[in-house]
Each structure stands twice: as structure tokens, then as C-alpha cells.
Amino acid sequence: KQEVTQIPAALSVPEGENLVLNCSFTDSAIYNLQWFRQDPGKGLTSLLLIQSSQREQTSGRLNASLDKSSGRSTLYIAASQPGDSATYLCAVPSGAGSYQLTFGKGTKLSVIP
Amino acid sequence: NAGVMQNPRHLVRRRGQEARLRCSPMKGHSHVYWYRQLPEEGLKFMVYLQKENIIDESGMPKERFSAEFPKEGPSILRIQQVVRGDSAAYFCASSPSRQTTNEKLFFGSGTQLSVL
């Protein structure tokens, strides 16, 4: 059974700081990994999708890496801004070939102006 | 191109009543997935539907819960005789085809169900 753990559960940083969010998963037979952003009272926005054959993906100030063999992914946010404050969720397929996603509980990020 | 639309945004029901949650997928998407987020928990898969077909309902409670995605109209998640434990945020997602390697999943804003 796929399990996803995100550390830390909450993080507060001053504006401008670079930060790293961590995600680990137990079943490495995945074909992709997605990072989502969830704002209070709103839905999820897909930030980055990394295919199993890739090591990392970049979008603006965001960089996500994937190490399948160790079951880990990191989301790096450069030069954080108050608008980055949100909960960040990591999700992987529940099993080989599965379309079901297993989500972590998320990391709640607060960027202090 | 409108995103995934869910309504209502908030739904309040008393114990024993029925709750109907609606989801209109993105234009051109024929695959719909429902997820539930309980307080302090991660999102959990409930059901996967294509037009007029339930493909996988393994994550849905066997009693009181049902889902449909008719040929015309939105997908409906129906909860009969709601209990307080059903209080949660229910999210719908859609994709143009079965979720595969290259496709991001697009989520709606969710319906927050509160059972009094």
C-alpha cells in the first residue's frame, strides 16, 4: 500500500528565503509524481509533474526533484514571497499503473513579509 | 476555457438528509475522479468515472454513497442519510483520458460538506 509522508507539516519563513519541502513515498513503482498547491477554501492547483524517467522539473522559482530509488522528492522554492503562502501537497500513483493518486497531508507554508 | 466547476461550494445538511454534489469537468474531459479530504487528513480517492460508466469505486463507502456521470450533465456524488463523519471537503478532478504519465490532473475548488 502506497504511503506518502511530507515533512515538515508546517513551515514559517521570512520573505526572500529559499526553502525546501520534502516528500517521501513507500512504493517506488510510480510513473510520475505531482506537486500541488492548495489555498484555503480553494481547490488544488498542479504545480509540477515529474515523470519517472526525469530527475527534476522547473517552473519559474519552483524546482522539483525526484529520486525514485530512494522514494523521495523535494520541492525547492527560491526567493519566497508572501503569495507563496499555501499548503503544498505531494501525490503519487497508488500503485504500478494506477490512476489513483495517494496524497501526503501537506506542508503548510507561511511566508512572513 | 473554464476549469473544473463544482457546486455548491458549501453545503450544510442535518443528519439523515441527502447531499448531492455536482462536478462539471473541463471542456473536452470525459474522465472524472472524486476525492475526499477529511479534517487533518490527506485527500483520499473515492471513485473514477467515464461518461455513463463507473470505472473504479473502490475508494467509496459501500453504503449510502453513489456516483454517476451521465451522458449529458455534470457528475453527481450522492450521499444518502448523511452522518457527522461525512463532513469533509469533496474534490472533483478531470482529465481528457485515463490519468497517465504525462497528464496533470485538474481539480475543482471543492464542496465543503458540513453535517449538523
Interface residues (C-beta under 8 A of the other chain):
Chain A: V4 Y31 N32 Q34 F36 G41 K42 G43 L44 T45 S46 L49 Q51 S52 L89 A91 S94 Y99 Q100 L101 T102 F103 G104 K105 G106
Chain B: V4 Q6 R9 Y33 Y35 E40 E41 G42 L43 K44 F45 Y48 D56 G59 F91 A93 R98 Q99 T100 T101 N102 E103 K104 L105 F106 F107 G108 S109 G110 Q112
